Amino acid sequence: MQIRIGILGLGGVGGYFGGLLAKAYAESESIEIVFIARAETQKAIAANGLKVISDESEFVAFPKLVSNDPEVIGKLDYLICATKTYDIEESLLSIQKCIKKSTVILPLYNGVDAPERIQTLFSDNEVLQGCAYIVSYIKSPGVIRKLGHFEKLFFGSMTAPLSKLNALQSIFENAGIQSHLSDTIEETVWEKFIFISPLASATSYLNQNIGEIVNSESNRKFYVALLNEITLVAAVKGLAIPNDIILQTIQKLQKSPQDATSSMHRDILAGHKSELVSLTEFVIKEGAKYEVETPTYQLVFDKLSSGLNS
């Protein structure tokens, strides 16, 4: 029986991992990779495939199908979602005909609120938790650029059948994806969030890249203040995060490409819609829920949200 996997959102994350899957299963009779894309991205991939460029190499992958028409896409067994967090509801509802009751949905977003939001839309479906560590972005329609060596994909679920989780893990491993099926996925996702949220907030607020934050004492202090606030929120929520999470996160940042920045900062610089709600405001709201003060996050949100409204 054929397994059909849809990739929704072909940005840095979806494009990179989707590219590896499409390349690995191009000739497969049993696994079909479908790219859900529209406009320029759809045209570029239909004509020339999806090109993935890393520091040492590049490849071009052709999915079995690239479309945004639910009638053409058909029913999916797995759906990997990697759009921006502000597009979650609209993008999923646009292809709801492709989602059957047995479709397993894997969100790979920057925030931590996605599974709950997806479950609200599709209450009968298994919605996994997942996250990816990777520095990659859209260079041009149908072209993904990956920076550095670091890439890891984590996923898991407290409720999904182990057979479906293991099947997905095998599919990832056979495609050369550095994938980990986690027993403590909520903590894993929050560890990523503790990395991404202060980074997105600091780079966007200070208008600086990673190197400029790491190498300036005042910028570093601002970043660490955000890190302290989000870590306290996670601890008060009762998540079993490592005791040295702050040190671990700073070390991760120091190992990241110094000329890179966050996708939220790139979006703000380009005048695009940003993930401010999921990456910054969410922490303020969670803090308020647990009576944890988040003054540095509030500074970021006030400045950036006024910039959006002006």
Order of alpha helices (4+ residues) and beta strands (2+ residues): beta-alpha-beta-alpha-beta-beta-beta-alpha-beta-alpha-beta-alpha-beta-beta-beta-alpha-beta-alpha-alpha-alpha-alpha-alpha-alpha-alpha
